[in-house]
């Protein structure tokens, strides 16, 4: 006969519930070589600890003395075979550092000089979310950073990672900005990008089941189903001519956030593609204004 002491079933390790339950030890942010010095900031090669892995990245530190607000930047998908340290969000790295932010752009596991994780693709890159959570913790311990003024900034795949972080560890950051994000429903992302890659899709289905046959697994990997946990305000930015991430995804995510009672704003930009062009300066000014409104 069951009793109150009956142990509960542990969450699938490839699930948002597992990320919620995990103990994080992000630490040991090490400054390496100076990559560049500008009139406004110094750019360093860095590494930090993410569980048993070591993750590389870049850190832009403003030249002004004292502790600064800080951002962890989560880049979109770039084939790890061609990815190099700090690649992705290059415009944003410079723009934000020039406005007084310490910027940590993480490479994620399997990228650049980061440790390797052979199961990353089969496990739908869920480890990237762990790497970002640990990046925030490592950054908060930096002598350059005000630990009470840290936010996330994610683009494309990195936008999806940002959603995951917010539902897995509410209260970790003060706010989040998301550009041209993937869907907050893991099935839509799988169907759009992974299913056409037959070998990768087959390996994932063998490990975790097809979405139609194992809907519980896929539900538990989809941030949209856990938006009630979010405590931070979000700013979403989306080009309406985006041929990579359908604009309807941003609207669906906004609707779900609002339904969950969350503070979220969406700006849309007619004619803008996935990477943004003419409207990029306007969008970035809005992002900084939003961050400052949130005390970051």
Secondary structure by P-SEA (a helix, b strand, c coil): cccccccccccccccaaaaaacccccccccccccccccccbbbbbcccccccbbbbbbbbbbccccbbbbbbbbbcccccccccccccaaaaaaaaaaaccbbbbbbccccccccccccccccccaaaaaaaaaaaaaaaacccccccccbbbbccaaaaaaaaaaaaccccccbbbbcccccccaaaaaacccccaaaaaaaaaaccccccccaaaaaaaccccccccccbbbbbbbbcccccccaaaaaaaaaaaaaaccbbbbbbbcccccccccaaaaaaaaaaaaaaaacc
